[in-house]
């Protein structure tokens, strides 16, 4: 397969639209890099999928991005990182950067020693997340809340409806009542709910969004592997790809990132999805 002309891109992958928060931070930190973003929206959300399915899709999309010429893969999905990054790292020929909930910075910043965590059920039950708690929680009490319904709302481009705010209040008010002064946004989708969350918690909670830390880690990986792009006068817009129709990806990129770019519909088959009806795989 002939690779695209021009500098090798960074591949950024998420189960859906949440990784746009990471893409935003990467573009700010590394303005000279080109990016391919893949949203596996046909199979989102991953938070309710089993571990084998998540690993199967993460590997397939990683392999697809390698075939597109990607020089490094950012797994911009907490669930995919928690469930499958170790396996995928062993099987891809390029460096990987994953994401993880900000337990360490939350434990360092909390004054009340009570912190909330909003994440998917799959992330919260993963061994990787439990290890984070054991390593960094120390004397800080973490209130872990599955954010059921939040990813689906963001995938619909709903970041502020009355229904969404009611859902958030149900998750956040018990944390406030318990004295939490810090909130870990444990899913890359959740930073897009920043305004709605702040309307509920005011200045009573510090929000921990790890997207900037991910971008800095990516910069280190590029430097360590001599993969940093040469400075360029102009850089193309990210190449957006979706396994679904891409309409919501295009809308959210325009609304929240001010990026008016087309979205390609791509077919990325994998072992767990080959048995699905052919029409669901149509490009």
N, C-alpha and C positions, 0 to 999 in steps of 0.2 A: 504493500500500500504506500503510495506517495504521500509524504507528510506535507502539511501546509507550508507555504513559503513564509519567510520572515522569522523573527526570533521565536524561540520555543516558549509556549505559554505556560502559565500556572493553571492547573486544573483545580476547580473548586466544586465540591459536590455536597448536596444536601438532599434529604428525602423530599423536600419541597422548596418553599420560598424563604425559610428562616435563614439559610446561609447567605442571603443578601446582606445581613447585618455584618457578617464576616467579610464579604466582598467589599463593602463600604470601607471597612477598616484597612483592608489590604490595599485598596486603591489610594487611600490617604497616606499610608506608610511607604508604599512602593509604587509611586506614580509612573515609573518607567516600564512597568511590567505589563504584558498582555495576559488576558485571562479568558479561560473558557469556564462558564458556569453551567452545571447540569443540575436540573431539578427533577427528581424521580417522582413527579407529582401523580403519575398514574397509580402509584402504589403507596402514596402517603396517606396517613401518617405512619411512621415506623414504630412509634411508641407502643402500639398495640399489636405489633407483629412478633413472631417467635424469633429466637436467636439465629436459627439456621436461615430463615428468610432474609433477615437483615444482613448477615454475612454474605449470602449469595448475591444480593443486589449490590452491596458495597464493592465486592470483588469484580463483578461484571462491569460496573460503571468505571471502576479504576482501570480495568483493562481497556475499556473503550477510550478513555482519556489518554492512556499511553499510546494507543493506536492513532490518536489525533495529534501526537507529538508533545504531550505535556511533559514537562521536566520535573515537576513535583506535584504531589496531590495533597490538597487540603480537604480533609474530611470534616466539613463544616456542619456537622450534625452530632449532637451529644449522644444520641441513642446509637448511631452507627459506630462512633468512636468507642463507646463503652462496651458494645457487644462484639465488635469484629475487627478493630484496627490491628490487633496483634497478629491475627491470622492473615489479614490482607497485606500487612507490611512484609511478611515472609514471602509473599507470592508475586509482588510487583517489583519491577527493576528500577523504580524511582523512589526518592525519599518521600515520606508521608509526614504530614502534620495533622494532629488530631485536636479536638477540643475537649474540655472537661469543665464541669461546674466549678465556680470559684470558691470552693470550700476554704482553701488556705487564706486568700485575702479577706474573706468574711470573718474567719476566726480571728485574724489579726486586727480587724477594724471594729468589731462589735464591742461597745462599751457595757451593754447590759448582759453580755455573755449569752444572749439568746438570738438566734438568727433563723430566718425562714429560707426554705429552698423550694422553688417552683421548678418542676422538671417532669418529664414524661415518666409514666409508670415503669417502662423498660429501663430507663436510665437509673431510676431509684433502686431497682431490684438487682442491678448489675454488680458483679464482683468488683469491678473497677471503681464504682461509686462508693461501695462499702469500704474499700481500701482507703479512699480519700478521707472518709470520715474518721477511720481509725488512726490515720497518720496525722491529720491536722486539727481535728475537732478539739482535742485536749479538754479544757474546762468549759468549752462553749457548747451550749445545747442547740442542736439543729432540729427545726420543725420541718419535716419533709412532706410536701404536699404535691400529689400528682395533679398536673394541670389539665385534667380531662376537658376536652372541647376547645382549648385555646389554640392549638395548632390548626384545627379544622377552621376556626374563625378566621385566622390570619390567611390561610390558604384561600378563603373566600374574599380576602381583602377587607375583612371586618376588623377594624382596630379601635372602634369607639362606639359601637351601638349600645343602646340601653341594655340589651340582653347580655352582651359581652361584659359590660361593667358590673352587672348583677352577679355574673359568674365569678369575676375577679374579687368582688367584695366577699363572696362566700369563702374564697380561699385566703384572702389577706386579713380580714378582720379578726379571725381567731389568732393569727400570728401577732397582731398588734395587741390583742387582749392578753397574750402570754408574755408581752414585754419585748418582742423582737424589734431590734433597731436596725437590722441589716437584712436585705433580701437578695439571695442568689438567683439570678435568672439562668436556670439550668438547662435552657434549650435555646438554640440560636434564633428561633422564631420570636422569643419573648421580648427582646429589645424593641421590637416594633410596637409593643404595648406600653412603652415607657410613659407616654402622656396619660393614658388611662390609669396606669398604676399610680402615678404621682398625684392624680386627682383624688385618689382614694387615701393614700398614705401620707400625702403632704411631705413635710420634712421630718417625719418620724422615722423614716427608714432610709438607709443608704442602699442604692441599687448597685449590685455587682454584675457588670457585663464584661465578659472576658474576651470580647472580639479584638480589642486593641492588643491584649497580651498575645493572642494568636498571631496577629499580623507581625508582631515583633519576633516571635519565635520563627515564623516563616522567613523573615529577613535573615535571622541567624543561620537557618538551614541552607538558604541560598548562598550565603557567604561561605559557609563551611564546605560546600560542595562545588564552589566556583561556578555557580549557575546564575549569578546576578546579571540582569540585562544591562547592556550599555545604555547610558542616558540617550534619550531620543527627543527630538524637537516636538514630535506629536506621537501620541499613542492611540491606537484604535480603541473604540468602545469595546467592552467585554462582549464575547460571543455567548449569547444566551441560548441554551438548549433545554428542552423539556420533553419528558416521555408522555406528557398529556398535551392538551392543545396549546398551552402556553399563554392563554389570554390573561390569566391572573398574574403570572410572572411578569408579563409586559406591563400590566397596570401597576403592580407594586413597585417595580423598578422605576417607572416614571414618577409615581406619586412620592415615594420615600427617598429615592436616590437621585431624582431628576435626570434619569438616564432614559432617553427615548431611543430604544434599540429594538430591532426585530427579534423574534424568538423562533428558533428552528424546532420543529417537532422531530424527535429522533427515536428510533427503535433500538433498544438495548436488551436483547434477550438474555435470559439466564435460566439455570436449571429449574428453579422454582416457578418460573413464569411461563415455561414452554407449554405447559398443559392448559393454559388459559385459552379462551375462545379466540380464534384468529382476528375477529373484528376489534377486540380490545387492544391488539398489537398494531393495528393499522397506522401507517404514518400519515 
